[in-house]
Amino acid sequence: MRPSTLRALNRAAELTRQNRLTEAMLIAEPVILTADPIEGAEIRRWLIDHVADFTGENHDEPKELP
């Protein structure tokens, strides 16, 4: 993945955590739409691997039961 694509995705994740989804989409969408098939696959994998970057949650830690 190109460094500029990775920077855009990281910035979009940061904005999403700040509840600035519209701005996040304005940054991420153009990079996603212009990606070739190989980079598109890398972006999909990155998004799957970095869900917590967007939600601010750590999905690897077990949740406490009430």
ZALOKE-921650 format. One record per atom (N, C-alpha, C): residue number from 0; residue in three letters; chain; atom name; x, y, z. Coordinates in pm, whole numbers. Atoms other than C-alpha are relative to their C-alpha. Layout:
@num=NUM&residuo=ALA&cadena=A&atomo=CA&xx=X&yy=Y&zz=Z $
...
***
This chain:
@num=0&residuo=MET&cadena=A&atomo=N&xx=84&yy=-117&zz=0 $
@num=0&residuo=MET&cadena=A&atomo=CA&xx=0&yy=0&zz=0 $
@num=0&residuo=MET&cadena=A&atomo=C&xx=89&yy=123&zz=0 $
@num=1&residuo=ARG&cadena=A&atomo=N&xx=-78&yy=-124&zz=6 $
@num=1&residuo=ARG&cadena=A&atomo=CA&xx=126&yy=345&zz=-83 $
@num=1&residuo=ARG&cadena=A&atomo=C&xx=-1&yy=71&zz=136 $
@num=2&residuo=PRO&cadena=A&atomo=N&xx=-4&yy=-74&zz=-127 $
@num=2&residuo=PRO&cadena=A&atomo=CA&xx=239&yy=555&zz=215 $
@num=2&residuo=PRO&cadena=A&atomo=C&xx=-110&yy=106&zz=10 $
@num=3&residuo=SER&cadena=A&atomo=N&xx=105&yy=-102&zz=-3 $
@num=3&residuo=SER&cadena=A&atomo=CA&xx=-10&yy=827&zz=118 $
@num=3&residuo=SER&cadena=A&atomo=C&xx=-137&yy=-61&zz=32 $
@num=4&residuo=THR&cadena=A&atomo=N&xx=125&yy=70&zz=-30 $
@num=4&residuo=THR&cadena=A&atomo=CA&xx=-295&yy=575&zz=132 $
@num=4&residuo=THR&cadena=A&atomo=C&xx=-6&yy=-35&zz=147 $
@num=5&residuo=LEU&cadena=A&atomo=N&xx=-4&yy=35&zz=-142 $
@num=5&residuo=LEU&cadena=A&atomo=CA&xx=-188&yy=454&zz=473 $
@num=5&residuo=LEU&cadena=A&atomo=C&xx=-20&yy=123&zz=88 $
@num=6&residuo=ARG&cadena=A&atomo=N&xx=20&yy=-124&zz=-76 $
@num=6&residuo=ARG&cadena=A&atomo=CA&xx=-166&yy=813&zz=601 $
@num=6&residuo=ARG&cadena=A&atomo=C&xx=-146&yy=42&zz=-2 $
@num=7&residuo=ALA&cadena=A&atomo=N&xx=140&yy=-38&zz=11 $
@num=7&residuo=ALA&cadena=A&atomo=CA&xx=-517&yy=882&zz=474 $
@num=7&residuo=ALA&cadena=A&atomo=C&xx=-89&yy=-90&zz=86 $
@num=8&residuo=LEU&cadena=A&atomo=N&xx=79&yy=92&zz=-81 $
@num=8&residuo=LEU&cadena=A&atomo=CA&xx=-658&yy=571&zz=640 $
@num=8&residuo=LEU&cadena=A&atomo=C&xx=20&yy=25&zz=149 $
@num=9&residuo=ASN&cadena=A&atomo=N&xx=-26&yy=-30&zz=-141 $
@num=9&residuo=ASN&cadena=A&atomo=CA&xx=-488&yy=651&zz=969 $
@num=9&residuo=ASN&cadena=A&atomo=C&xx=-67&yy=129&zz=43 $
@num=10&residuo=ARG&cadena=A&atomo=N&xx=65&yy=-128&zz=-32 $
@num=10&residuo=ARG&cadena=A&atomo=CA&xx=-618&yy=1008&zz=959 $
@num=10&residuo=ARG&cadena=A&atomo=C&xx=-151&yy=-20&zz=7 $
@num=11&residuo=ALA&cadena=A&atomo=N&xx=144&yy=27&zz=-3 $
@num=11&residuo=ALA&cadena=A&atomo=CA&xx=-969&yy=884&zz=878 $
@num=11&residuo=ALA&cadena=A&atomo=C&xx=-39&yy=-73&zz=129 $
@num=12&residuo=ALA&cadena=A&atomo=N&xx=27&yy=71&zz=-126 $
@num=12&residuo=ALA&cadena=A&atomo=CA&xx=-951&yy=649&zz=1176 $
@num=12&residuo=ALA&cadena=A&atomo=C&xx=0&yy=98&zz=117 $
@num=13&residuo=GLU&cadena=A&atomo=N&xx=-8&yy=-99&zz=-107 $
@num=13&residuo=GLU&cadena=A&atomo=CA&xx=-844&yy=936&zz=1401 $
@num=13&residuo=GLU&cadena=A&atomo=C&xx=-125&yy=89&zz=2 $
@num=14&residuo=LEU&cadena=A&atomo=N&xx=118&yy=-85&zz=8 $
@num=14&residuo=LEU&cadena=A&atomo=CA&xx=-1129&yy=1156&zz=1280 $
@num=14&residuo=LEU&cadena=A&atomo=C&xx=-126&yy=-75&zz=41 $
@num=15&residuo=THR&cadena=A&atomo=N&xx=117&yy=80&zz=-37 $
@num=15&residuo=THR&cadena=A&atomo=CA&xx=-1381&yy=874&zz=1322 $
@num=15&residuo=THR&cadena=A&atomo=C&xx=-9&yy=-13&zz=151 $
@num=16&residuo=ARG&cadena=A&atomo=N&xx=-1&yy=10&zz=-147 $
@num=16&residuo=ARG&cadena=A&atomo=CA&xx=-1276&yy=828&zz=1686 $
@num=16&residuo=ARG&cadena=A&atomo=C&xx=-44&yy=131&zz=64 $
@num=17&residuo=GLN&cadena=A&atomo=N&xx=40&yy=-131&zz=-50 $
@num=17&residuo=GLN&cadena=A&atomo=CA&xx=-1343&yy=1201&zz=1729 $
@num=17&residuo=GLN&cadena=A&atomo=C&xx=-144&yy=34&zz=-43 $
@num=18&residuo=ASN&cadena=A&atomo=N&xx=137&yy=-18&zz=48 $
@num=18&residuo=ASN&cadena=A&atomo=CA&xx=-1698&yy=1154&zz=1588 $
@num=18&residuo=ASN&cadena=A&atomo=C&xx=-9&yy=101&zz=-114 $
@num=19&residuo=ARG&cadena=A&atomo=N&xx=-3&yy=-88&zz=117 $
@num=19&residuo=ARG&cadena=A&atomo=CA&xx=-1603&yy=1343&zz=1272 $
@num=19&residuo=ARG&cadena=A&atomo=C&xx=-3&yy=-86&zz=-126 $
@num=20&residuo=LEU&cadena=A&atomo=N&xx=11&yy=99&zz=107 $
@num=20&residuo=LEU&cadena=A&atomo=CA&xx=-1725&yy=1081&zz=1027 $
@num=20&residuo=LEU&cadena=A&atomo=C&xx=-1&yy=62&zz=-139 $
@num=21&residuo=THR&cadena=A&atomo=N&xx=6&yy=-63&zz=132 $
@num=21&residuo=THR&cadena=A&atomo=CA&xx=-1802&yy=1319&zz=741 $
@num=21&residuo=THR&cadena=A&atomo=C&xx=139&yy=38&zz=-48 $
@num=22&residuo=GLU&cadena=A&atomo=N&xx=-138&yy=-36&zz=38 $
@num=22&residuo=GLU&cadena=A&atomo=CA&xx=-1446&yy=1453&zz=743 $
@num=22&residuo=GLU&cadena=A&atomo=C&xx=84&yy=-124&zz=-28 $
@num=23&residuo=ALA&cadena=A&atomo=N&xx=-74&yy=125&zz=22 $
@num=23&residuo=ALA&cadena=A&atomo=CA&xx=-1309&yy=1099&zz=773 $
@num=23&residuo=ALA&cadena=A&atomo=C&xx=-30&yy=-57&zz=-137 $
@num=24&residuo=MET&cadena=A&atomo=N&xx=37&yy=53&zz=131 $
@num=24&residuo=MET&cadena=A&atomo=CA&xx=-1503&yy=992&zz=466 $
@num=24&residuo=MET&cadena=A&atomo=C&xx=56&yy=86&zz=-113 $
@num=25&residuo=LEU&cadena=A&atomo=N&xx=-56&yy=-87&zz=103 $
@num=25&residuo=LEU&cadena=A&atomo=CA&xx=-1387&yy=1297&zz=270 $
@num=25&residuo=LEU&cadena=A&atomo=C&xx=148&yy=-29&zz=-24 $
@num=26&residuo=ILE&cadena=A&atomo=N&xx=-143&yy=34&zz=14 $
@num=26&residuo=ILE&cadena=A&atomo=CA&xx=-1028&yy=1187&zz=334 $
@num=26&residuo=ILE&cadena=A&atomo=C&xx=18&yy=-140&zz=-56 $
@num=27&residuo=ALA&cadena=A&atomo=N&xx=-22&yy=140&zz=37 $
@num=27&residuo=ALA&cadena=A&atomo=CA&xx=-1064&yy=811&zz=293 $
@num=27&residuo=ALA&cadena=A&atomo=C&xx=-61&yy=-39&zz=-135 $
@num=28&residuo=GLU&cadena=A&atomo=N&xx=70&yy=45&zz=120 $
@num=28&residuo=GLU&cadena=A&atomo=CA&xx=-1312&yy=780&zz=7 $
@num=28&residuo=GLU&cadena=A&atomo=C&xx=79&yy=18&zz=-130 $
@num=29&residuo=PRO&cadena=A&atomo=N&xx=-75&yy=-13&zz=127 $
@num=29&residuo=PRO&cadena=A&atomo=CA&xx=-1096&yy=926&zz=-274 $
@num=29&residuo=PRO&cadena=A&atomo=C&xx=114&yy=-101&zz=-13 $
@num=30&residuo=VAL&cadena=A&atomo=N&xx=-112&yy=95&zz=7 $
@num=30&residuo=VAL&cadena=A&atomo=CA&xx=-803&yy=700&zz=-183 $
@num=30&residuo=VAL&cadena=A&atomo=C&xx=-52&yy=-141&zz=-27 $
@num=31&residuo=ILE&cadena=A&atomo=N&xx=58&yy=132&zz=19 $
@num=31&residuo=ILE&cadena=A&atomo=CA&xx=-1025&yy=394&zz=-168 $
@num=31&residuo=ILE&cadena=A&atomo=C&xx=-50&yy=-15&zz=-144 $
@num=32&residuo=LEU&cadena=A&atomo=N&xx=57&yy=8&zz=135 $
@num=32&residuo=LEU&cadena=A&atomo=CA&xx=-1197&yy=474&zz=-498 $
@num=32&residuo=LEU&cadena=A&atomo=C&xx=105&yy=-2&zz=-110 $
@num=33&residuo=THR&cadena=A&atomo=N&xx=-103&yy=-4&zz=103 $
@num=33&residuo=THR&cadena=A&atomo=CA&xx=-873&yy=535&zz=-687 $
@num=33&residuo=THR&cadena=A&atomo=C&xx=100&yy=-116&zz=10 $
@num=34&residuo=ALA&cadena=A&atomo=N&xx=-93&yy=112&zz=-18 $
@num=34&residuo=ALA&cadena=A&atomo=CA&xx=-695&yy=224&zz=-559 $
@num=34&residuo=ALA&cadena=A&atomo=C&xx=-19&yy=-103&zz=-112 $
@num=35&residuo=ASP&cadena=A&atomo=N&xx=9&yy=109&zz=98 $
@num=35&residuo=ASP&cadena=A&atomo=CA&xx=-611&yy=-43&zz=-813 $
@num=35&residuo=ASP&cadena=A&atomo=C&xx=-41&yy=-127&zz=75 $
@num=36&residuo=PRO&cadena=A&atomo=N&xx=47&yy=122&zz=-67 $
@num=36&residuo=PRO&cadena=A&atomo=CA&xx=-728&yy=-401&zz=-742 $
@num=36&residuo=PRO&cadena=A&atomo=C&xx=96&yy=-54&zz=107 $
@num=37&residuo=ILE&cadena=A&atomo=N&xx=-97&yy=50&zz=-99 $
@num=37&residuo=ILE&cadena=A&atomo=CA&xx=-408&yy=-495&zz=-559 $
@num=37&residuo=ILE&cadena=A&atomo=C&xx=-2&yy=86&zz=125 $
@num=38&residuo=GLU&cadena=A&atomo=N&xx=4&yy=-89&zz=-117 $
@num=38&residuo=GLU&cadena=A&atomo=CA&xx=-407&yy=-188&zz=-336 $
@num=38&residuo=GLU&cadena=A&atomo=C&xx=-137&yy=-7&zz=67 $
@num=39&residuo=GLY&cadena=A&atomo=N&xx=135&yy=14&zz=-57 $
@num=39&residuo=GLY&cadena=A&atomo=CA&xx=-784&yy=-226&zz=-289 $
@num=39&residuo=GLY&cadena=A&atomo=C&xx=-7&yy=-119&zz=96 $
@num=40&residuo=ALA&cadena=A&atomo=N&xx=-3&yy=117&zz=-88 $
@num=40&residuo=ALA&cadena=A&atomo=CA&xx=-725&yy=-573&zz=-144 $
@num=40&residuo=ALA&cadena=A&atomo=C&xx=80&yy=30&zz=127 $
@num=41&residuo=GLU&cadena=A&atomo=N&xx=-79&yy=-38&zz=-117 $
@num=41&residuo=GLU&cadena=A&atomo=CA&xx=-456&yy=-432&zz=85 $
@num=41&residuo=GLU&cadena=A&atomo=C&xx=-79&yy=92&zz=92 $
@num=42&residuo=ILE&cadena=A&atomo=N&xx=83&yy=-91&zz=-80 $
@num=42&residuo=ILE&cadena=A&atomo=CA&xx=-695&yy=-159&zz=200 $
@num=42&residuo=ILE&cadena=A&atomo=C&xx=-106&yy=-79&zz=76 $
@num=43&residuo=ARG&cadena=A&atomo=N&xx=101&yy=83&zz=-67 $
@num=43&residuo=ARG&cadena=A&atomo=CA&xx=-969&yy=-414&zz=275 $
@num=43&residuo=ARG&cadena=A&atomo=C&xx=61&yy=-75&zz=117 $
@num=44&residuo=ARG&cadena=A&atomo=N&xx=-66&yy=76&zz=-107 $
@num=44&residuo=ARG&cadena=A&atomo=CA&xx=-725&yy=-624&zz=477 $
@num=44&residuo=ARG&cadena=A&atomo=C&xx=36&yy=94&zz=115 $
@num=45&residuo=TRP&cadena=A&atomo=N&xx=-37&yy=-97&zz=-103 $
@num=45&residuo=TRP&cadena=A&atomo=CA&xx=-599&yy=-315&zz=663 $
@num=45&residuo=TRP&cadena=A&atomo=C&xx=-122&yy=41&zz=81 $
@num=46&residuo=LEU&cadena=A&atomo=N&xx=121&yy=-39&zz=-70 $
@num=46&residuo=LEU&cadena=A&atomo=CA&xx=-955&yy=-208&zz=745 $
@num=46&residuo=LEU&cadena=A&atomo=C&xx=-49&yy=-110&zz=94 $
@num=47&residuo=ILE&cadena=A&atomo=N&xx=41&yy=112&zz=-85 $
@num=47&residuo=ILE&cadena=A&atomo=CA&xx=-1040&yy=-553&zz=879 $
@num=47&residuo=ILE&cadena=A&atomo=C&xx=93&yy=-12&zz=120 $
@num=48&residuo=ASP&cadena=A&atomo=N&xx=-98&yy=14&zz=-108 $
@num=48&residuo=ASP&cadena=A&atomo=CA&xx=-720&yy=-564&zz=1084 $
@num=48&residuo=ASP&cadena=A&atomo=C&xx=-1&yy=116&zz=98 $
@num=49&residuo=HIS&cadena=A&atomo=N&xx=-6&yy=-121&zz=-82 $
@num=49&residuo=HIS&cadena=A&atomo=CA&xx=-771&yy=-212&zz=1223 $
@num=49&residuo=HIS&cadena=A&atomo=C&xx=-136&yy=54&zz=40 $
@num=50&residuo=VAL&cadena=A&atomo=N&xx=134&yy=-42&zz=-41 $
@num=50&residuo=VAL&cadena=A&atomo=CA&xx=-1137&yy=-203&zz=1321 $
@num=50&residuo=VAL&cadena=A&atomo=C&xx=9&yy=84&zz=128 $
@num=51&residuo=ALA&cadena=A&atomo=N&xx=-12&yy=-72&zz=-128 $
@num=51&residuo=ALA&cadena=A&atomo=CA&xx=-1034&yy=-89&zz=1671 $
@num=51&residuo=ALA&cadena=A&atomo=C&xx=54&yy=141&zz=-19 $
@num=52&residuo=ASP&cadena=A&atomo=N&xx=-50&yy=-135&zz=27 $
@num=52&residuo=ASP&cadena=A&atomo=CA&xx=-854&yy=212&zz=1519 $
@num=52&residuo=ASP&cadena=A&atomo=C&xx=-117&yy=96&zz=-27 $
@num=53&residuo=PHE&cadena=A&atomo=N&xx=114&yy=-84&zz=33 $
@num=53&residuo=PHE&cadena=A&atomo=CA&xx=-1192&yy=339&zz=1402 $
@num=53&residuo=PHE&cadena=A&atomo=C&xx=-99&yy=10&zz=115 $
@num=54&residuo=THR&cadena=A&atomo=N&xx=100&yy=1&zz=-107 $
@num=54&residuo=THR&cadena=A&atomo=CA&xx=-1403&yy=242&zz=1701 $
@num=54&residuo=THR&cadena=A&atomo=C&xx=57&yy=48&zz=133 $
@num=55&residuo=GLY&cadena=A&atomo=N&xx=-61&yy=-36&zz=-127 $
@num=55&residuo=GLY&cadena=A&atomo=CA&xx=-1153&yy=321&zz=1975 $
@num=55&residuo=GLY&cadena=A&atomo=C&xx=-11&yy=-112&zz=102 $
@num=56&residuo=GLU&cadena=A&atomo=N&xx=15&yy=115&zz=-89 $
@num=56&residuo=GLU&cadena=A&atomo=CA&xx=-1228&yy=-21&zz=2124 $
@num=56&residuo=GLU&cadena=A&atomo=C&xx=109&yy=-102&zz=-29 $
@num=57&residuo=ASN&cadena=A&atomo=N&xx=-96&yy=108&zz=17 $
@num=57&residuo=ASN&cadena=A&atomo=CA&xx=-988&yy=-307&zz=2180 $
@num=57&residuo=ASN&cadena=A&atomo=C&xx=-78&yy=-131&zz=-3 $
@num=58&residuo=HIS&cadena=A&atomo=N&xx=79&yy=122&zz=15 $
@num=58&residuo=HIS&cadena=A&atomo=CA&xx=-1160&yy=-617&zz=2044 $
@num=58&residuo=HIS&cadena=A&atomo=C&xx=77&yy=-126&zz=38 $
@num=59&residuo=ASP&cadena=A&atomo=N&xx=-79&yy=117&zz=-36 $
@num=59&residuo=ASP&cadena=A&atomo=CA&xx=-875&yy=-847&zz=2148 $
@num=59&residuo=ASP&cadena=A&atomo=C&xx=-15&yy=-35&zz=149 $
@num=60&residuo=GLU&cadena=A&atomo=N&xx=12&yy=26&zz=-142 $
@num=60&residuo=GLU&cadena=A&atomo=CA&xx=-938&yy=-808&zz=2520 $
@num=60&residuo=GLU&cadena=A&atomo=C&xx=-138&yy=-58&zz=29 $
@num=61&residuo=PRO&cadena=A&atomo=N&xx=131&yy=57&zz=-35 $
@num=61&residuo=PRO&cadena=A&atomo=CA&xx=-1211&yy=-1024&zz=2672 $
@num=61&residuo=PRO&cadena=A&atomo=C&xx=-82&yy=102&zz=80 $
@num=62&residuo=LYS&cadena=A&atomo=N&xx=89&yy=-91&zz=-69 $
@num=62&residuo=LYS&cadena=A&atomo=CA&xx=-1511&yy=-829&zz=2794 $
@num=62&residuo=LYS&cadena=A&atomo=C&xx=-41&yy=-61&zz=134 $
@num=63&residuo=GLU&cadena=A&atomo=N&xx=39&yy=47&zz=-132 $
@num=63&residuo=GLU&cadena=A&atomo=CA&xx=-1604&yy=-851&zz=3160 $
@num=63&residuo=GLU&cadena=A&atomo=C&xx=-149&yy=-30&zz=-1 $
@num=64&residuo=LEU&cadena=A&atomo=N&xx=141&yy=35&zz=-13 $
@num=64&residuo=LEU&cadena=A&atomo=CA&xx=-1930&yy=-1024&zz=3239 $
@num=64&residuo=LEU&cadena=A&atomo=C&xx=-57&yy=71&zz=122 $
@num=65&residuo=PRO&cadena=A&atomo=N&xx=61&yy=-70&zz=-115 $
@num=65&residuo=PRO&cadena=A&atomo=CA&xx=-2176&yy=-846&zz=3468 $
@num=65&residuo=PRO&cadena=A&atomo=C&xx=-13&yy=-87&zz=123 $
***
